[in-house]
Amino acid sequence: MTQRVFNFSPGPAVLPEPVLAEAQRDLMCLPGVGASVLEISHRSAAFENIIQQAELNLRQLLAIPDDYAVLFLQGGARLVFSMIPLNLGGEGRPVFDFVLTGSWGKYAAQEAAKFGEVRTAWDGKATNYDRLPARGELKFDPRAAFAYYVSNETIQGVQFPGELEGAGNVPVVCDASSDFLSRPVDVRKHGLIYACAQKNAGPAGVTIVVIRKDLLERSCDSLPGYLNFKIHAQEKSLWNTPPTFAVYMVMLVSKWLLTDIGGLTKMDAQNRAKAKLLYDAIDDSGGFYAGHAQKDCRSLMNVTFRLPSDELTKKFVADATDRGLTELKGHRSVGGIRASIYNAMPVEGVEKLRDFMNEFCEKNRKRTS
Ligand code: PMP
């Protein structure tokens, strides 16, 4: 295959074409540097400019206040699952509050349970993680070291419309891995926000952590160095060799968001319009397609739905692939289809998928009825 398809992968995922083109153009020789970004020291002035620019772009996009540090780490979101309780838990046996709206929150809670007592402030298990907590259902513990939520559950396709409320003075921690940079966020309502890059922010290999600086005082000196947020903040993410190419790509993606898109409010509007195309196709299918998430909890990033049978689901995936619409198979725990439509998925791709869904429904509904 020599032509680009419309790739609905949940991650690593589609990247903006202008970003890929710029990276390709400059791969042999970064302008003014005389070497590839892959070949230069992380302590060189050229790379320091890149990492500083990546941070500045993120600060501008998300209006990150000065009393928050921005870290570029390795180990993926999964390593941060452990770093958060290890650093924010402090000494003694801490309590951690979790709001569970899907698989990734559960995995993070399993890690946290190794370092303290996990409480569930709310658990969506009863309805197979198809919704968010209603007002009044959340029960936070004021003694907790943090209150944790996942702003967008990538597998279930359940997304909070805004920040988690109600935790009082307990610092709120957000796993924003699959909706980072897709919309504006009030950073001030969080003690820590983090995201692996490979959905909206860049390639796999770097994880971005935004942490309120006073919380760094909780990191004990006895922690292994790499796991200590305070060390990374003090050393400006250069304590050891960071994933230099991935950081460079985050710099390019964040520049694309600022200059080509015009910021996160505009990105959010585009994302809403794209998601509406698919949810309308689901809702107008007369029950042929059944959305997993309840309507008011639907994700703008991962659109999850089922077809009437496994056979039709397989046929849907195969026929879509033939048309250049790829990676649509849902996660095994939810089944059905998952269309991931992150920032870089062009509207034409979503329109093509919408047209395919309508046609497929038309053809196969007749056959089954
Ligand atoms: N959190 C969320 C919401 C995710 O979607 C993922 C990856 N799909 C992770 C955490 C884990 O990320 P990583 O593979 O980088 O550890």
Boltz pocket constraint, residues with backbone or C-beta under 6 A from the ligand:
constraints:
  - pocket:
      binder: B
      contacts: [[A, 10], [A, 11], [A, 75], [A, 76], [A, 77], [A, 78], [A, 79], [A, 104], [A, 150], [A, 152], [A, 153], [A, 154], [A, 155], [A, 175], [A, 176], [A, 177], [A, 178], [A, 196]]
      max_distance: 6.0
